[in-house]
């Protein structure tokens, strides 16, 4: 399941409790990601799922659910 994989990756990268991450968790406001964290996460997801995230789309990915939906639409 994509959500579980994304959640696990975010928890590891941001050193937050995986149980605290929901689809509605906001990457910056709730999970305290900064722009560098987001870029690394996007690169990891691109590698893992064989997708390309356009730069103008990155800033639209506000929540964990947004990231999952993007992956599902672009695989």
mmCIF file of the N, C-alpha and C atoms, coordinates in Angstrom:
data_MODEL
# 
_entry.id   MODEL 
# 
loop_
_atom_site.group_PDB 
_atom_site.id 
_atom_site.type_symbol 
_atom_site.label_atom_id 
_atom_site.label_alt_id 
_atom_site.label_comp_id 
_atom_site.label_asym_id 
_atom_site.label_entity_id 
_atom_site.label_seq_id 
_atom_site.pdbx_PDB_ins_code 
_atom_site.Cartn_x 
_atom_site.Cartn_y 
_atom_site.Cartn_z 
_atom_site.occupancy 
_atom_site.B_iso_or_equiv 
_atom_site.pdbx_formal_charge 
_atom_site.auth_seq_id 
_atom_site.auth_comp_id 
_atom_site.auth_asym_id 
_atom_site.auth_atom_id 
_atom_site.pdbx_PDB_model_num 
ATOM 1   N N  . UNK A 1 1  ? 0.848  -1.198 0.000   1.00 0.00 ? 1  UNK A N  1 
ATOM 2   C CA . UNK A 1 1  ? 0.000  0.000  0.000   1.00 0.00 ? 1  UNK A CA 1 
ATOM 3   C C  . UNK A 1 1  ? 0.883  1.247  0.000   1.00 0.00 ? 1  UNK A C  1 
ATOM 4   N N  . UNK A 1 2  ? 0.616  2.148  -0.899  1.00 0.00 ? 2  UNK A N  1 
ATOM 5   C CA . UNK A 1 2  ? 1.453  3.337  -1.058  1.00 0.00 ? 2  UNK A CA 1 
ATOM 6   C C  . UNK A 1 2  ? 1.460  4.182  0.215   1.00 0.00 ? 2  UNK A C  1 
ATOM 7   N N  . UNK A 1 3  ? 0.297  4.363  0.841   1.00 0.00 ? 3  UNK A N  1 
ATOM 8   C CA . UNK A 1 3  ? 0.239  5.193  2.049   1.00 0.00 ? 3  UNK A CA 1 
ATOM 9   C C  . UNK A 1 3  ? 1.196  4.680  3.121   1.00 0.00 ? 3  UNK A C  1 
ATOM 10  N N  . UNK A 1 4  ? 1.207  3.371  3.339   1.00 0.00 ? 4  UNK A N  1 
ATOM 11  C CA . UNK A 1 4  ? 2.081  2.795  4.371   1.00 0.00 ? 4  UNK A CA 1 
ATOM 12  C C  . UNK A 1 4  ? 3.551  3.034  4.049   1.00 0.00 ? 4  UNK A C  1 
ATOM 13  N N  . UNK A 1 5  ? 3.915  2.872  2.784   1.00 0.00 ? 5  UNK A N  1 
ATOM 14  C CA . UNK A 1 5  ? 5.305  3.075  2.375   1.00 0.00 ? 5  UNK A CA 1 
ATOM 15  C C  . UNK A 1 5  ? 5.719  4.537  2.539   1.00 0.00 ? 5  UNK A C  1 
ATOM 16  N N  . UNK A 1 6  ? 4.837  5.441  2.132   1.00 0.00 ? 6  UNK A N  1 
ATOM 17  C CA . UNK A 1 6  ? 5.122  6.875  2.253   1.00 0.00 ? 6  UNK A CA 1 
ATOM 18  C C  . UNK A 1 6  ? 5.219  7.256  3.728   1.00 0.00 ? 6  UNK A C  1 
ATOM 19  N N  . UNK A 1 7  ? 4.298  6.744  4.517   1.00 0.00 ? 7  UNK A N  1 
ATOM 20  C CA . UNK A 1 7  ? 4.285  7.041  5.956   1.00 0.00 ? 7  UNK A CA 1 
ATOM 21  C C  . UNK A 1 7  ? 5.583  6.581  6.614   1.00 0.00 ? 7  UNK A C  1 
ATOM 22  N N  . UNK A 1 8  ? 6.019  5.387  6.283   1.00 0.00 ? 8  UNK A N  1 
ATOM 23  C CA . UNK A 1 8  ? 7.251  4.842  6.837   1.00 0.00 ? 8  UNK A CA 1 
ATOM 24  C C  . UNK A 1 8  ? 8.456  5.685  6.433   1.00 0.00 ? 8  UNK A C  1 
ATOM 25  N N  . UNK A 1 9  ? 8.503  6.067  5.177   1.00 0.00 ? 9  UNK A N  1 
ATOM 26  C CA . UNK A 1 9  ? 9.607  6.876  4.671   1.00 0.00 ? 9  UNK A CA 1 
ATOM 27  C C  . UNK A 1 9  ? 9.648  8.237  5.387   1.00 0.00 ? 9  UNK A C  1 
ATOM 28  N N  . UNK A 1 10 ? 8.503  8.869  5.535   1.00 0.00 ? 10 UNK A N  1 
ATOM 29  C CA . UNK A 1 10 ? 8.438  10.168 6.196   1.00 0.00 ? 10 UNK A CA 1 
ATOM 30  C C  . UNK A 1 10 ? 8.845  10.050 7.662   1.00 0.00 ? 10 UNK A C  1 
ATOM 31  N N  . UNK A 1 11 ? 8.368  9.020  8.328   1.00 0.00 ? 11 UNK A N  1 
ATOM 32  C CA . UNK A 1 11 ? 8.699  8.823  9.751   1.00 0.00 ? 11 UNK A CA 1 
ATOM 33  C C  . UNK A 1 11 ? 10.207 8.698  9.935   1.00 0.00 ? 11 UNK A C  1 
ATOM 34  N N  . UNK A 1 12 ? 10.828 7.908  9.061   1.00 0.00 ? 12 UNK A N  1 
ATOM 35  C CA . UNK A 1 12 ? 12.284 7.724  9.145   1.00 0.00 ? 12 UNK A CA 1 
ATOM 36  C C  . UNK A 1 12 ? 13.027 9.019  8.869   1.00 0.00 ? 12 UNK A C  1 
ATOM 37  N N  . UNK A 1 13 ? 12.636 9.678  7.804   1.00 0.00 ? 13 UNK A N  1 
ATOM 38  C CA . UNK A 1 13 ? 13.347 10.881 7.384   1.00 0.00 ? 13 UNK A CA 1 
ATOM 39  C C  . UNK A 1 13 ? 13.192 12.025 8.382   1.00 0.00 ? 13 UNK A C  1 
ATOM 40  N N  . UNK A 1 14 ? 11.982 12.210 8.895   1.00 0.00 ? 14 UNK A N  1 
ATOM 41  C CA . UNK A 1 14 ? 11.718 13.343 9.780   1.00 0.00 ? 14 UNK A CA 1 
ATOM 42  C C  . UNK A 1 14 ? 11.832 12.974 11.257  1.00 0.00 ? 14 UNK A C  1 
ATOM 43  N N  . UNK A 1 15 ? 12.119 11.704 11.513  1.00 0.00 ? 15 UNK A N  1 
ATOM 44  C CA . UNK A 1 15 ? 12.241 11.210 12.887  1.00 0.00 ? 15 UNK A CA 1 
ATOM 45  C C  . UNK A 1 15 ? 11.001 11.541 13.722  1.00 0.00 ? 15 UNK A C  1 
ATOM 46  N N  . UNK A 1 16 ? 9.846  11.185 13.151  1.00 0.00 ? 16 UNK A N  1 
ATOM 47  C CA . UNK A 1 16 ? 8.580  11.334 13.866  1.00 0.00 ? 16 UNK A CA 1 
ATOM 48  C C  . UNK A 1 16 ? 7.952  9.960  14.021  1.00 0.00 ? 16 UNK A C  1 
ATOM 49  N N  . UNK A 1 17 ? 7.064  9.834  14.989  1.00 0.00 ? 17 UNK A N  1 
ATOM 50  C CA . UNK A 1 17 ? 6.385  8.565  15.245  1.00 0.00 ? 17 UNK A CA 1 
ATOM 51  C C  . UNK A 1 17 ? 5.444  8.252  14.083  1.00 0.00 ? 17 UNK A C  1 
ATOM 52  N N  . UNK A 1 18 ? 5.639  7.081  13.498  1.00 0.00 ? 18 UNK A N  1 
ATOM 53  C CA . UNK A 1 18 ? 4.808  6.682  12.363  1.00 0.00 ? 18 UNK A CA 1 
ATOM 54  C C  . UNK A 1 18 ? 3.322  6.702  12.722  1.00 0.00 ? 18 UNK A C  1 
ATOM 55  N N  . UNK A 1 19 ? 3.005  6.367  13.960  1.00 0.00 ? 19 UNK A N  1 
ATOM 56  C CA . UNK A 1 19 ? 1.603  6.334  14.396  1.00 0.00 ? 19 UNK A CA 1 
ATOM 57  C C  . UNK A 1 19 ? 0.971  7.728  14.389  1.00 0.00 ? 19 UNK A C  1 
ATOM 58  N N  . UNK A 1 20 ? 1.803  8.762  14.424  1.00 0.00 ? 20 UNK A N  1 
ATOM 59  C CA . UNK A 1 20 ? 1.283  10.132 14.453  1.00 0.00 ? 20 UNK A CA 1 
ATOM 60  C C  . UNK A 1 20 ? 0.987  10.669 13.055  1.00 0.00 ? 20 UNK A C  1 
ATOM 61  N N  . UNK A 1 21 ? 1.368  9.921  12.030  1.00 0.00 ? 21 UNK A N  1 
ATOM 62  C CA . UNK A 1 21 ? 1.204  10.390 10.653  1.00 0.00 ? 21 UNK A CA 1 
ATOM 63  C C  . UNK A 1 21 ? -0.105 9.865  10.072  1.00 0.00 ? 21 UNK A C  1 
ATOM 64  N N  . UNK A 1 22 ? -0.934 10.796 9.596   1.00 0.00 ? 22 UNK A N  1 
ATOM 65  C CA . UNK A 1 22 ? -2.186 10.423 8.930   1.00 0.00 ? 22 UNK A CA 1 
ATOM 66  C C  . UNK A 1 22 ? -2.177 11.015 7.527   1.00 0.00 ? 22 UNK A C  1 
ATOM 67  N N  . UNK A 1 23 ? -3.163 10.670 6.744   1.00 0.00 ? 23 UNK A N  1 
ATOM 68  C CA . UNK A 1 23 ? -3.274 11.229 5.395   1.00 0.00 ? 23 UNK A CA 1 
ATOM 69  C C  . UNK A 1 23 ? -3.447 12.748 5.456   1.00 0.00 ? 23 UNK A C  1 
ATOM 70  N N  . UNK A 1 24 ? -4.022 13.254 6.554   1.00 0.00 ? 24 UNK A N  1 
ATOM 71  C CA . UNK A 1 24 ? -4.253 14.694 6.701   1.00 0.00 ? 24 UNK A CA 1 
ATOM 72  C C  . UNK A 1 24 ? -3.077 15.439 7.307   1.00 0.00 ? 24 UNK A C  1 
ATOM 73  N N  . UNK A 1 25 ? -2.031 14.717 7.719   1.00 0.00 ? 25 UNK A N  1 
ATOM 74  C CA . UNK A 1 25 ? -0.861 15.381 8.310   1.00 0.00 ? 25 UNK A CA 1 
ATOM 75  C C  . UNK A 1 25 ? -0.226 16.298 7.279   1.00 0.00 ? 25 UNK A C  1 
ATOM 76  N N  . UNK A 1 26 ? -0.018 17.551 7.681   1.00 0.00 ? 26 UNK A N  1 
ATOM 77  C CA . UNK A 1 26 ? 0.630  18.512 6.784   1.00 0.00 ? 26 UNK A CA 1 
ATOM 78  C C  . UNK A 1 26 ? 2.142  18.372 6.951   1.00 0.00 ? 26 UNK A C  1 
ATOM 79  N N  . UNK A 1 27 ? 2.839  18.278 5.833   1.00 0.00 ? 27 UNK A N  1 
ATOM 80  C CA . UNK A 1 27 ? 4.272  18.011 5.870   1.00 0.00 ? 27 UNK A CA 1 
ATOM 81  C C  . UNK A 1 27 ? 5.039  19.075 6.641   1.00 0.00 ? 27 UNK A C  1 
ATOM 82  N N  . UNK A 1 28 ? 4.771  20.337 6.365   1.00 0.00 ? 28 UNK A N  1 
ATOM 83  C CA . UNK A 1 28 ? 5.540  21.409 6.999   1.00 0.00 ? 28 UNK A CA 1 
ATOM 84  C C  . UNK A 1 28 ? 4.974  21.787 8.362   1.00 0.00 ? 28 UNK A C  1 
ATOM 85  N N  . UNK A 1 29 ? 3.681  22.068 8.427   1.00 0.00 ? 29 UNK A N  1 
ATOM 86  C CA . UNK A 1 29 ? 3.093  22.549 9.679   1.00 0.00 ? 29 UNK A CA 1 
ATOM 87  C C  . UNK A 1 29 ? 3.034  21.476 10.764  1.00 0.00 ? 29 UNK A C  1 
ATOM 88  N N  . UNK A 1 30 ? 2.609  20.255 10.406  1.00 0.00 ? 30 UNK A N  1 
ATOM 89  C CA . UNK A 1 30 ? 2.408  19.217 11.421  1.00 0.00 ? 30 UNK A CA 1 
ATOM 90  C C  . UNK A 1 30 ? 3.652  18.364 11.655  1.00 0.00 ? 30 UNK A C  1 
ATOM 91  N N  . UNK A 1 31 ? 4.365  18.042 10.570  1.00 0.00 ? 31 UNK A N  1 
ATOM 92  C CA . UNK A 1 31 ? 5.479  17.107 10.678  1.00 0.00 ? 31 UNK A CA 1 
ATOM 93  C C  . UNK A 1 31 ? 6.833  17.809 10.719  1.00 0.00 ? 31 UNK A C  1 
ATOM 94  N N  . UNK A 1 32 ? 6.801  19.143 10.635  1.00 0.00 ? 32 UNK A N  1 
ATOM 95  C CA . UNK A 1 32 ? 8.010  19.970 10.780  1.00 0.00 ? 32 UNK A CA 1 
ATOM 96  C C  . UNK A 1 32 ? 9.054  19.727 9.699   1.00 0.00 ? 32 UNK A C  1 
ATOM 97  N N  . UNK A 1 33 ? 8.616  19.370 8.510   1.00 0.00 ? 33 UNK A N  1 
ATOM 98  C CA . UNK A 1 33 ? 9.548  19.212 7.387   1.00 0.00 ? 33 UNK A CA 1 
ATOM 99  C C  . UNK A 1 33 ? 9.965  20.600 6.909   1.00 0.00 ? 33 UNK A C  1 
ATOM 100 N N  . UNK A 1 34 ? 11.206 20.700 6.450   1.00 0.00 ? 34 UNK A N  1 
ATOM 101 C CA . UNK A 1 34 ? 11.611 21.945 5.795   1.00 0.00 ? 34 UNK A CA 1 
ATOM 102 C C  . UNK A 1 34 ? 11.766 21.658 4.305   1.00 0.00 ? 34 UNK A C  1 
ATOM 103 N N  . UNK A 1 35 ? 12.118 22.661 3.540   1.00 0.00 ? 35 UNK A N  1 
ATOM 104 C CA . UNK A 1 35 ? 12.164 22.460 2.088   1.00 0.00 ? 35 UNK A CA 1 
ATOM 105 C C  . UNK A 1 35 ? 13.189 21.405 1.690   1.00 0.00 ? 35 UNK A C  1 
ATOM 106 N N  . UNK A 1 36 ? 14.298 21.310 2.428   1.00 0.00 ? 36 UNK A N  1 
ATOM 107 C CA . UNK A 1 36 ? 15.301 20.284 2.118   1.00 0.00 ? 36 UNK A CA 1 
ATOM 108 C C  . UNK A 1 36 ? 14.725 18.888 2.377   1.00 0.00 ? 36 UNK A C  1 
ATOM 109 N N  . UNK A 1 37 ? 13.997 18.723 3.488   1.00 0.00 ? 37 UNK A N  1 
ATOM 110 C CA . UNK A 1 37 ? 13.358 17.432 3.785   1.00 0.00 ? 37 UNK A CA 1 
ATOM 111 C C  . UNK A 1 37 ? 12.403 17.043 2.664   1.00 0.00 ? 37 UNK A C  1 
ATOM 112 N N  . UNK A 1 38 ? 11.617 17.999 2.213   1.00 0.00 ? 38 UNK A N  1 
ATOM 113 C CA . UNK A 1 38 ? 10.631 17.722 1.169   1.00 0.00 ? 38 UNK A CA 1 
ATOM 114 C C  . UNK A 1 38 ? 11.333 17.306 -0.123  1.00 0.00 ? 38 UNK A C  1 
ATOM 115 N N  . UNK A 1 39 ? 12.417 17.993 -0.473  1.00 0.00 ? 39 UNK A N  1 
ATOM 116 C CA . UNK A 1 39 ? 13.144 17.655 -1.703  1.00 0.00 ? 39 UNK A CA 1 
ATOM 117 C C  . UNK A 1 39 ? 13.717 16.233 -1.631  1.00 0.00 ? 39 UNK A C  1 
ATOM 118 N N  . UNK A 1 40 ? 14.306 15.874 -0.493  1.00 0.00 ? 40 UNK A N  1 
ATOM 119 C CA . UNK A 1 40 ? 14.872 14.529 -0.335  1.00 0.00 ? 40 UNK A CA 1 
ATOM 120 C C  . UNK A 1 40 ? 13.756 13.488 -0.430  1.00 0.00 ? 40 UNK A C  1 
ATOM 121 N N  . UNK A 1 41 ? 12.630 13.766 0.220   1.00 0.00 ? 41 UNK A N  1 
ATOM 122 C CA . UNK A 1 41 ? 11.503 12.846 0.187   1.00 0.00 ? 41 UNK A CA 1 
ATOM 123 C C  . UNK A 1 41 ? 11.018 12.653 -1.252  1.00 0.00 ? 41 UNK A C  1 
ATOM 124 N N  . UNK A 1 42 ? 10.894 13.746 -1.998  1.00 0.00 ? 42 UNK A N  1 
ATOM 125 C CA . UNK A 1 42 ? 10.433 13.672 -3.383  1.00 0.00 ? 42 UNK A CA 1 
ATOM 126 C C  . UNK A 1 42 ? 11.409 12.837 -4.227  1.00 0.00 ? 42 UNK A C  1 
ATOM 127 N N  . UNK A 1 43 ? 12.708 13.070 -4.039  1.00 0.00 ? 43 UNK A N  1 
ATOM 128 C CA . UNK A 1 43 ? 13.700 12.296 -4.807  1.00 0.00 ? 43 UNK A CA 1 
ATOM 129 C C  . UNK A 1 43 ? 13.611 10.805 -4.465  1.00 0.00 ? 43 UNK A C  1 
ATOM 130 N N  . UNK A 1 44 ? 13.439 10.493 -3.188  1.00 0.00 ? 44 UNK A N  1 
ATOM 131 C CA . UNK A 1 44 ? 13.305 9.092  -2.776  1.00 0.00 ? 44 UNK A CA 1 
ATOM 132 C C  . UNK A 1 44 ? 12.062 8.463  -3.399  1.00 0.00 ? 44 UNK A C  1 
ATOM 133 N N  . UNK A 1 45 ? 10.964 9.205  -3.397  1.00 0.00 ? 45 UNK A N  1 
ATOM 134 C CA . UNK A 1 45 ? 9.719  8.686  -3.969  1.00 0.00 ? 45 UNK A CA 1 
ATOM 135 C C  . UNK A 1 45 ? 9.836  8.514  -5.478  1.00 0.00 ? 45 UNK A C  1 
ATOM 136 N N  . UNK A 1 46 ? 10.520 9.447  -6.131  1.00 0.00 ? 46 UNK A N  1 
ATOM 137 C CA . UNK A 1 46 ? 10.721 9.324  -7.578  1.00 0.00 ? 46 UNK A CA 1 
ATOM 138 C C  . UNK A 1 46 ? 11.487 8.037  -7.889  1.00 0.00 ? 46 UNK A C  1 
ATOM 139 N N  . UNK A 1 47 ? 12.539 7.782  -7.105  1.00 0.00 ? 47 UNK A N  1 
ATOM 140 C CA . UNK A 1 47 ? 13.332 6.565  -7.310  1.00 0.00 ? 47 UNK A CA 1 
ATOM 141 C C  . UNK A 1 47 ? 12.497 5.318  -7.041  1.00 0.00 ? 47 UNK A C  1 
ATOM 142 N N  . UNK A 1 48 ? 11.787 5.325  -5.919  1.00 0.00 ? 48 UNK A N  1 
ATOM 143 C CA . UNK A 1 48 ? 11.029 4.145  -5.499  1.00 0.00 ? 48 UNK A CA 1 
ATOM 144 C C  . UNK A 1 48 ? 9.907  3.805  -6.480  1.00 0.00 ? 48 UNK A C  1 
ATOM 145 N N  . UNK A 1 49 ? 9.203  4.831  -6.963  1.00 0.00 ? 49 UNK A N  1 
ATOM 146 C CA . UNK A 1 49 ? 8.017  4.585  -7.793  1.00 0.00 ? 49 UNK A CA 1 
ATOM 147 C C  . UNK A 1 49 ? 8.240  4.843  -9.287  1.00 0.00 ? 49 UNK A C  1 
ATOM 148 N N  . UNK A 1 50 ? 9.462  5.249  -9.650  1.00 0.00 ? 50 UNK A N  1 
ATOM 149 C CA . UNK A 1 50 ? 9.749  5.476  -11.064 1.00 0.00 ? 50 UNK A CA 1 
ATOM 150 C C  . UNK A 1 50 ? 8.908  6.581  -11.668 1.00 0.00 ? 50 UNK A C  1 
ATOM 151 N N  . UNK A 1 51 ? 8.680  7.630  -10.886 1.00 0.00 ? 51 UNK A N  1 
ATOM 152 C CA . UNK A 1 51 ? 7.895  8.766  -11.371 1.00 0.00 ? 51 UNK A CA 1 
ATOM 153 C C  . UNK A 1 51 ? 8.781  10.007 -11.389 1.00 0.00 ? 51 UNK A C  1 
ATOM 154 N N  . UNK A 1 52 ? 8.282  11.059 -12.009 1.00 0.00 ? 52 UNK A N  1 
ATOM 155 C CA . UNK A 1 52 ? 8.979  12.343 -12.027 1.00 0.00 ? 52 UNK A CA 1 
ATOM 156 C C  . UNK A 1 52 ? 8.002  13.379 -11.495 1.00 0.00 ? 52 UNK A C  1 
ATOM 157 N N  . UNK A 1 53 ? 8.395  14.068 -10.427 1.00 0.00 ? 53 UNK A N  1 
ATOM 158 C CA . UNK A 1 53 ? 7.546  15.113 -9.860  1.00 0.00 ? 53 UNK A CA 1 
ATOM 159 C C  . UNK A 1 53 ? 8.044  16.452 -10.386 1.00 0.00 ? 53 UNK A C  1 
ATOM 160 N N  . UNK A 1 54 ? 7.198  17.135 -11.132 1.00 0.00 ? 54 UNK A N  1 
ATOM 161 C CA . UNK A 1 54 ? 7.571  18.443 -11.683 1.00 0.00 ? 54 UNK A CA 1 
ATOM 162 C C  . UNK A 1 54 ? 7.745  19.443 -10.552 1.00 0.00 ? 54 UNK A C  1 
ATOM 163 N N  . UNK A 1 55 ? 8.703  20.355 -10.721 1.00 0.00 ? 55 UNK A N  1 
ATOM 164 C CA . UNK A 1 55 ? 8.995  21.337 -9.679  1.00 0.00 ? 55 UNK A CA 1 
ATOM 165 C C  . UNK A 1 55 ? 7.767  22.137 -9.267  1.00 0.00 ? 55 UNK A C  1 
ATOM 166 N N  . UNK A 1 56 ? 6.927  22.506 -10.244 1.00 0.00 ? 56 UNK A N  1 
ATOM 167 C CA . UNK A 1 56 ? 5.757  23.313 -9.910  1.00 0.00 ? 56 UNK A CA 1 
ATOM 168 C C  . UNK A 1 56 ? 4.703  22.515 -9.142  1.00 0.00 ? 56 UNK A C  1 
ATOM 169 N N  . UNK A 1 57 ? 4.820  21.185 -9.144  1.00 0.00 ? 57 UNK A N  1 
ATOM 170 C CA . UNK A 1 57 ? 3.872  20.351 -8.399  1.00 0.00 ? 57 UNK A CA 1 
ATOM 171 C C  . UNK A 1 57 ? 4.299  20.149 -6.948  1.00 0.00 ? 57 UNK A C  1 
ATOM 172 N N  . UNK A 1 58 ? 5.599  20.244 -6.695  1.00 0.00 ? 58 UNK A N  1 
ATOM 173 C CA . UNK A 1 58 ? 6.114  19.948 -5.355  1.00 0.00 ? 58 UNK A CA 1 
ATOM 174 C C  . UNK A 1 58 ? 5.442  20.817 -4.299  1.00 0.00 ? 58 UNK A C  1 
ATOM 175 N N  . UNK A 1 59 ? 5.294  22.100 -4.557  1.00 0.00 ? 59 UNK A N  1 
ATOM 176 C CA . UNK A 1 59 ? 4.714  22.993 -3.560  1.00 0.00 ? 59 UNK A CA 1 
ATOM 177 C C  . UNK A 1 59 ? 3.216  22.752 -3.370  1.00 0.00 ? 59 UNK A C  1 
ATOM 178 N N  . UNK A 1 60 ? 2.593  22.017 -4.277  1.00 0.00 ? 60 UNK A N  1 
ATOM 179 C CA . UNK A 1 60 ? 1.171  21.692 -4.135  1.00 0.00 ? 60 UNK A CA 1 
ATOM 180 C C  . UNK A 1 60 ? 0.962  20.479 -3.232  1.00 0.00 ? 60 UNK A C  1 
ATOM 181 N N  . UNK A 1 61 ? 2.034  19.753 -2.927  1.00 0.00 ? 61 UNK A N  1 
ATOM 182 C CA . UNK A 1 61 ? 1.931  18.556 -2.091  1.00 0.00 ? 61 UNK A CA 1 
ATOM 183 C C  . UNK A 1 61 ? 2.043  18.984 -0.630  1.00 0.00 ? 61 UNK A C  1 
ATOM 184 N N  . UNK A 1 62 ? 0.911  19.318 -0.047  1.00 0.00 ? 62 UNK A N  1 
ATOM 185 C CA . UNK A 1 62 ? 0.891  19.875 1.310   1.00 0.00 ? 62 UNK A CA 1 
ATOM 186 C C  . UNK A 1 62 ? 0.749  18.816 2.392   1.00 0.00 ? 62 UNK A C  1 
ATOM 187 N N  . UNK A 1 63 ? 0.004  17.745 2.091   1.00 0.00 ? 63 UNK A N  1 
ATOM 188 C CA . UNK A 1 63 ? -0.264 16.723 3.103   1.00 0.00 ? 63 UNK A CA 1 
ATOM 189 C C  . UNK A 1 63 ? 0.270  15.369 2.639   1.00 0.00 ? 63 UNK A C  1 
ATOM 190 N N  . UNK A 1 64 ? 0.324  14.443 3.568   1.00 0.00 ? 64 UNK A N  1 
ATOM 191 C CA . UNK A 1 64 ? 0.731  13.074 3.231   1.00 0.00 ? 64 UNK A CA 1 
ATOM 192 C C  . UNK A 1 64 ? -0.236 12.503 2.191   1.00 0.00 ? 64 UNK A C  1 
ATOM 193 N N  . UNK A 1 65 ? -1.505 12.789 2.358   1.00 0.00 ? 65 UNK A N  1 
ATOM 194 C CA . UNK A 1 65 ? -2.516 12.330 1.399   1.00 0.00 ? 65 UNK A CA 1 
ATOM 195 C C  . UNK A 1 65 ? -2.283 12.886 0.003   1.00 0.00 ? 65 UNK A C  1 
ATOM 196 N N  . UNK A 1 66 ? -1.835 14.156 -0.089  1.00 0.00 ? 66 UNK A N  1 
ATOM 197 C CA . UNK A 1 66 ? -1.520 14.760 -1.391  1.00 0.00 ? 66 UNK A CA 1 
ATOM 198 C C  . UNK A 1 66 ? -0.408 13.979 -2.080  1.00 0.00 ? 66 UNK A C  1 
ATOM 199 N N  . UNK A 1 67 ? 0.611  13.610 -1.300  1.00 0.00 ? 67 UNK A N  1 
ATOM 200 C CA . UNK A 1 67 ? 1.755  12.869 -1.842  1.00 0.00 ? 67 UNK A CA 1 
ATOM 201 C C  . UNK A 1 67 ? 1.296  11.508 -2.361  1.00 0.00 ? 67 UNK A C  1 
ATOM 202 N N  . UNK A 1 68 ? 0.499  10.807 -1.559  1.00 0.00 ? 68 UNK A N  1 
ATOM 203 C CA . UNK A 1 68 ? -0.002 9.486  -1.951  1.00 0.00 ? 68 UNK A CA 1 
ATOM 204 C C  . UNK A 1 68 ? -0.846 9.582  -3.222  1.00 0.00 ? 68 UNK A C  1 
ATOM 205 N N  . UNK A 1 69 ? -1.741 10.571 -3.268  1.00 0.00 ? 69 UNK A N  1 
ATOM 206 C CA . UNK A 1 69 ? -2.601 10.747 -4.447  1.00 0.00 ? 69 UNK A CA 1 
ATOM 207 C C  . UNK A 1 69 ? -1.765 11.037 -5.684  1.00 0.00 ? 69 UNK A C  1 
ATOM 208 N N  . UNK A 1 70 ? -0.732 11.842 -5.542  1.00 0.00 ? 70 UNK A N  1 
ATOM 209 C CA . UNK A 1 70 ? 0.133  12.164 -6.679  1.00 0.00 ? 70 UNK A CA 1 
ATOM 210 C C  . UNK A 1 70 ? 0.802  10.895 -7.212  1.00 0.00 ? 70 UNK A C  1 
ATOM 211 N N  . UNK A 1 71 ? 1.322  10.095 -6.312  1.00 0.00 ? 71 UNK A N  1 
ATOM 212 C CA . UNK A 1 71 ? 1.983  8.848  -6.720  1.00 0.00 ? 71 UNK A CA 1 
ATOM 213 C C  . UNK A 1 71 ? 0.981  7.940  -7.444  1.00 0.00 ? 71 UNK A C  1 
ATOM 214 N N  . UNK A 1 72 ? -0.205 7.806  -6.872  1.00 0.00 ? 72 UNK A N  1 
ATOM 215 C CA . UNK A 1 72 ? -1.221 6.929  -7.480  1.00 0.00 ? 72 UNK A CA 1 
ATOM 216 C C  . UNK A 1 72 ? -1.589 7.399  -8.891  1.00 0.00 ? 72 UNK A C  1 
ATOM 217 N N  . UNK A 1 73 ? -1.649 8.711  -9.085  1.00 0.00 ? 73 UNK A N  1 
ATOM 218 C CA . UNK A 1 73 ? -2.034 9.257  -10.391 1.00 0.00 ? 73 UNK A CA 1 
ATOM 219 C C  . UNK A 1 73 ? -0.911 9.179  -11.428 1.00 0.00 ? 73 UNK A C  1 
ATOM 220 N N  . UNK A 1 74 ? 0.336  9.081  -10.979 1.00 0.00 ? 74 UNK A N  1 
ATOM 221 C CA . UNK A 1 74 ? 1.460  9.190  -11.912 1.00 0.00 ? 74 UNK A CA 1 
ATOM 222 C C  . UNK A 1 74 ? 2.288  7.917  -12.062 1.00 0.00 ? 74 UNK A C  1 
ATOM 223 N N  . UNK A 1 75 ? 1.878  6.849  -11.433 1.00 0.00 ? 75 UNK A N  1 
ATOM 224 C CA . UNK A 1 75 ? 2.626  5.603  -11.588 1.00 0.00 ? 75 UNK A CA 1 
ATOM 225 C C  . UNK A 1 75 ? 2.443  5.027  -12.966 1.00 0.00 ? 75 UNK A C  1 
# 
